[in-house]
Amino acid sequence: MLGNNNETIKGGAVQYRHRKEEGQDDAPAHIGKSAFEILRFREAFGIRHKASPSSIHCWATVIGSRFGLASPALSTQSPFPNRNEYLALDLSLSMVKVLAVPDDHEELRAMIMRGSAAILLASFFAAVPSAAQNAPLAEEATPSVQELPDHYPASYVFVHDLNFQSLVDGRIAVVDVAAPDRGYKGQFTAAQLGVMIASARKSELYVAETYYSRLNRGERTDVITIWDKKSLSPTGEIILPGGKRGQFVTLPNSFQFTNGEKWGLVFNFTPASSVTVVDLEKRMVLVDIDLPGCSLIYPTGERGFMSLCADGTMTSIALDTDGTLAGTTTSEVFNDIDGDPMFMTPAMIGRTAWFVTFKGAFRGVDLSQASARDLGGFSLAGEKSDAGEWRPGGWQVISASADGQLFVLMSPAGKEGSHKDGGSEIWVVDPAKKSRTARWPLRNPAVSIEVTAEPKPSLVAARHDGSLDIYDAASGTFQRTIQKVGNSPMAMAASR
């Protein structure tokens, strides 16, 4: 049976056919089957040169000894004792097929090797005590749902998956980046370019989102959905009138708190811009504030917000106790819209918003009072690289740690129009010293970054493929990867 030519293979095939007709299921029958399969394989692909069928015995012995199994070729007088020997024989068959493939059939050889890897993996799972294999599984209560804590720990991060493949099905993942495994805790929806804010005082999450009566057409409904942190279940909603909520990829500052989290501010764009003031406690809309020529929401003082304007200025809006307009203040020009504009998502250090520009300059804005105040800035722009120039790049390019350090996602291929391309290096910047204090390469390119509020913070880098790479924010040391938390992780927010 274990010869070295085609006649031996044919003889094994004949033996397999005879044994099968006799209803036999022993080792000789399966060795014959292997010979039969090899013959059929070689004929199907026009392979005429010799391959050694004795490799069946060789490979089966090697794989069998790896798992403490008897070689199938040696068990010629009795049926196989368990399916592990079948797997060993199947693997040996695949390896013989590899040996039978000529050198110029690389694609075919690779296909068979992938199949062999799958069989080997199955062999590992099969090599367990038979008692464990046969033990019945314990009954599980259904449904079985675990709850999250009322207040999330500082290692939790909200990852906004815009879901470019299906924008009507956006979602936000809750991820514990400190967990060595099972870091993905759950998710909730944020439909049609939605935006989320998380309460630090209550066990509630708020999502401003948009729906259409026919999924992607029909009557439009803008809504703030309230979610419970523990169960990630919706507990209420507030309808936003007018169908005017601004929809962006994705700007956290299009939906923000003010007035001690009692109110929510929703940015509208029709393209006329305005802000809707919503009482989140009473679940009702209060008023709309017009914002001609200005965009987005940066909370100021006790009850108000600042907005960035198209002419390079910023306008501060003070609100009265009923949400109506109490006053406005407009700054001098400080944002070089044409020459070096600011990214619109800042990093917050206390009540100071730190913006970074497309070329790498930094600008601080004090938001602690009713009127926002320009603090001036400094620049780290202009450092050359082999690919061009070091510039910030990505969707969320700047974050901050509790000790006042800024972290910027940088690309060595910076040029006009590269500001959304992502980056491959982190620059750590001390705004008090106006200097870079560290730089470290990322293991994989990233599109967004966020720093957690833990005592020993982590830097989370969201990748193009939807996975998260976790680094020690103090040293830049890579810690772990959390695979595929979403499809389009455009923005992140650390639990605070």
N, C-alpha and C positions, 0 to 999 in steps of 0.2 A: 504493500500500500504506500510506503514512503519512498518511492523511487525518485528518479531525477529526469523523467522525460514525459512527453505528452501522452504516450501510451498508458503510463501509470495513472495520469490524471483521468484519462478516459475510463480506465478500469475502475477507479474510485467512483466515477459518476455512475457507471453501470451498477456497482454494488449498492450505491445509494438508492437507485431506482428500485432494485430488487428488494432491499430491506424495507423501503417505504411501502411497496405492494404487500409485503408480509405483515405490515402493521408494527414493525420493530421501531423502537425509540431508544436504542442503546448507543454506546460510543462509536462502534464501527459505522452505524448508520449516519451519525453526524460528521464523522471524518470523511465519509464518502460524500456527504452533502457539501462539505468544504471543497473537495476536489471538483464536484459538479459545478459549484459556483465559480471557481477559478476558470474552468474551461469555458463557461458561458461568458464570463467577463472578457476573456482574451479574444473570443470569437467576435463579441459585440464591438470591440474597439480595433479589430484587425491586428491584434498583437500576435506575432508568429514566433518570436524567439523564445528560448527556453526560460522557464522560471522554476525554481526548486520547490516542489510540493513538500519536501521534507521540512521546509521552513515552518509548516504547520506545527509539527512536533516541537521544533526549536522555540518558536515564539510562545506557544501554549505553555511550554515548560517554564520559560522565563516569567511570564505573567502569572502563571499559577503559583510559582514559588514565591512571588512577591506578596501574594495574598494567602499563602499557606494552603494552597489547593493542590490536589492531585492533578497531574497532567492528563488531559482528556485522552491523549494517545495511549496512555498506559492503562486507562480504565476500559479496556476493550471487551470485557466480559460482563459489565454491569452498567445500568443506566447512570447518567450523571447524578450525583447526590444532591446538587443544588444549582441554582442558576448562575453562580459564579463561574462554573466551568464552561457553561455556554458562552458567557461573556469573554472568557479567556480565549476560547476557540474563535469567536467572532473577531476578536482583536487580531489573532494570528492570521485569519483570513484576509483582513484589511492590509496587514503588513505584506503578505504575499502578493496582493494586488499591487502594492507600491513597487515591489521588486520586479513585477511583470511589466511595468510601464517603461517604455523606452525613454531615453534622456530628453528627447525633443517633445515630450508630452507633459510639459511642466504644469499647465493648468489642470490637467487630469490628475496628476500626482498630488497637487495641492488639495484638490477636492477630496481625494481618498484619505489624505492625512487628517483633514478636518473631521471626517467621519470616524477615523481611528481615535482621535482625541475625545470625541463624544462617548465612544465605547469605553475608553479607559476611565473617564469620569464616572460612568455608570458602574464600572467595576469597583471603584472606591466606595460608592454608596452601597453596593451589594455586599461588600465584605464586612458584614456585621453578624453577630451571633444569631443563629436561626431563631432562638427564643424571642429575641427582640423583634425580629422580622414578623413573627407570627402573633405577637402580643396585640390585642385589640386597643385601638385608640380610645382614650377617655372621652366621654361625651362632653361637649362644650355648650354652655348656655348661649343661645342666640336670641336677640343680638347681644354682642359683647362689646361694649364701648367704654373706654377709660376716659376719665375727665382730666383736664389740665388744671393747674393751680389758678386761684382767683387773681393773683398778681404774679406775672411772669418773672422768673429770675433774670438777672442781667445778662446771662449767656444766651437768652432767646433773641432771635432775629426774625423779623418779618421780611420775607423775600417776595417781591412783587413780580409775578410771572405774567407779563403782558399777553403772552400766548399769541405771537404773531400769526401762527397757522390758523387761529380761530379767535379773533378779537372779541367776539361775543361771549367767549368762554374764558375770560381772564380769571386768575385766581391768586390768592396770597398764601404762601406756605409759612408755617410756624416751625422754625428750626432751632434746636438746641445745639449750638456750635461747640459746646464744651463736652458733649456726650461722646464717649468713645465709639458707641454704636447706637442705632435706633434714634438718631438725632432728629429725624423728620417726625414732628409731633402731630401734624394735621394741616388742613387747608380750609379756606372758605373763599367764596366767589367774589370777584371784583369785575363785573361785566363791562364790556365795551369801554376800554380805557378808563377804568375806575381808579380811584385814589383812596387810600386808607389812612386814618389816624387812630392811634391807640390811647385810651385814657390811662393816665398814671394814678388817678384817684378812684376810679370805679372799675368793675370787672366788665368793661364794655369796649367794643371795637366799632368804629364807624367807617362805612364805605360809601363814598359818593360815586354813583354808577348810573348807567343808562341802559334801558331796554326798549325793544321795538315789539309791537304786537305780533309781527310775523318774523320774528327772530332778527332779521337784518333789514327789514322794511316795515312799513305800516306806521301805526300811531306810536309816537315816542313818549317814553316816560323817564324822567330823571328822578332819582330817589336817593336819599340817604338811608342805608340799611344798617340797623344796629344788631351787632352780634355779641353773644355771650362768650367771654374768654374761656370759661371752663369747658363748655360743651361744643363750642364753635357752631352754635345753632343761632339762627336769626330770631330776635325777640321783638322787633318792631321796625317801622320804617316811617320816613317823613318824605312826602311827595314834594318835589321841587317844581314849581310852576314855570311855564313858558318854554320848555325845551331848549334851554340856552346854556346849560352847563358846558364849560370848556372841556374838550377831550384832547389829551396830549399823550405823548410817548416819553416817559411818564414823568410828570412834574409834581413832586410832593407838595410844592408850595401853591398848588391850585386848590387845596383843601386844608384848612388849618383851624386850630382852636384859638379862642380869645376869651377874656372875661373869666379866667380861672377854670377853663374847660366847660363852662356853662353854655357857651355859644360855639357854633361852627361857622366858618366863613368859606363860602363856595365861590370860586372864580368862574365867571361866565364869559363866553366869547361867541358873538353872533354874525359878524366880527366886531360889533360894538362891545366894549368890555365893561363889566360891572361885577359887583360882589353881592351875593345874597347872604344876609345875616340870618342864622337859624338858631332858635332856642332848643338846644339838645335835651334839656330837662323836661320842658313842656311839649316837646315834639311838635314844634310849629315854626313856620317861617315868619320872621319879623319884618324885614324890609330889604330893599335893594339899594345899593350905593353905586352910582355911576362912576366910572374910571376912564374918562376919555384919554386915549393915547398911552395908558399904563397897563401893566400886566402883573398878575400873580399876587401872593399874599405872604407877608412877613410880619408876624404879630409884634406889636409894639406896646410898651407900657402896660397899664392895667387892662385897657379896653380899647383896642385899635389895631391898625396894621399899616405897613409901608408897602408901596408898590413901585416896581421899576418902570420907568417911562422911556418911550421911544426916542426922546431927544437927549438921553443920557443923564437925566435927572432922576430923583426919586420923590414920590409924593407920600406924605404921612396922613392917614385918616384917623381922626379921633371920633369915637362913638359915644353917644349919650347912653343913659341907663336903659332906654327902651330900644337901643340898637340904631337909632337914627343918627344922621351925620351931625357931629358937634363942631367940627373944624378941620381944616386942611393946612398942610405946610409943604412947600416944594423947595428942594435943595438946589444948589448950584450943580452944574454938569460935573459928574465924576466918573461916568461909565463911557469909555471911548467906543461907542457903538460901531463906527466904521473902521477904526484902526486896530483895536484890541479889545473886543467885547468880553464881558464877564459871563461865565457859566451861571445859569440862573438858580442852581441848587447849591446853597452855601453849607459850610460846616459851622456848627454852633459851639462856641466856648462861652458858657454862661449865657448872657443875653447879647453877646457879640456875634454877628454873622460874618464869617470870613469867606469872601468870594475869591475865586481864582479866575484869571482870564485865559483866553485861548492860547496866548503865548507864554504864560507862566508868571504873570504878576499877581500880587495879592492885595486885597482891599478889605479893610475892616469897617463894619457899620454897627454902631451902638443902637440896639433896639430896646433899651431898658426904659426909655422915657416915651412920652406920647409922640414926640417927633423924633424920627430916626436921625442919627448924626454920623456924618462921614468921619472916620478916624484916620484917613490917609492909608498909605500902603507902602509896599516895597516890591522889588522884582528879582526873580531868579531866572529871567528869560535869557535866551541867547546861547546856551551851551550847545556846541556842535557835536554831531555824532557822524559815524560813517554813512548812516542812512539819511542824514539831513540835520535836524535840530531837535533837541529834547523839548517836548511840549506836553501839556496835559491832554489826555484823550480818553473818551468813554462816555457813558451816560450819567454816571454818578462818580465824579472824579476826585472828590475831596471829602474827608471826614476828620473827626477830631477825637482825641482822648480826654478823659476827665482832668488830666494834669496840664492841659493847655497845648498839646502838640497837634500839629496838622499833618495829615497824611494825604499825599497826592499821587494819583495814578498817572504815570508818565510813559510816553512813547518816544523812542529814538528817531522815529520817522515822521516827526512833526512838520507840517507844511500847511498851506492854505487848504482848508476843507478837511483836515484830518482829525478834527476835534471830537468826532464820535467813533473813531476807529478802535478805541481801547488802548491798553498799555501793557508793558512788560516789566515795569520797575516801580517801586514805591520810593518816593522821596519824603522824608520826615523833616518838617519845618517848624522851627520855634518862632512864632510871630513876635514874641517879646524881644528876641535877639535879632530878628529879621534875617535869619540865616538857616541854611539847611544843616541839620545835625546828623543825618544818617541817610543812606540809600541802600536798598537791597533789591535783588532781582526776584521776580515771581517765578515759581516753578512752571506755571502756564500763563499765557496772556489772559487778561481779564477785561471786562467791560464796565464793572461797577465795584466800588469798595465801600465798606462800612466798618467802623471800630466799635466794639461793644463797650458797655459801661461797667464791666467787671473790675474788681480790684486789680487783677492782672489781665488787662484787656487783650482781646484777640482782634486781629484784622481779618475780615472776611472778604475774599475776592471772588466775585461771581464771574464764571467763565461763559464763553459763547455757547457751549454745549449744555448749559443749565446746571452744571455742577458747581460746588463751592469749595474753594481751597482755604484752609484755615491756617493762619500764621500767628505766632507770638508777636504782638504789636511792639513789645519792648526790644526784641532782638531781630525780628524778621525770620525767625526759625520756622520752617514749615512743620505743621503738626499733623494734619490729616486732610483727606478729601471726603466730602459728603456728596455722593454721586446723584446726579440728575434730580434736583429738587424742582425743576420746572423746565419750560421750553425757552422762555425769553426773559431772563432775570434782569430787568432793566433798572430796578431801584430796590434799595433795602433800607430798613429802619431798625435800629437796635432797640430792644426793650429798655425803658428807662423809668 
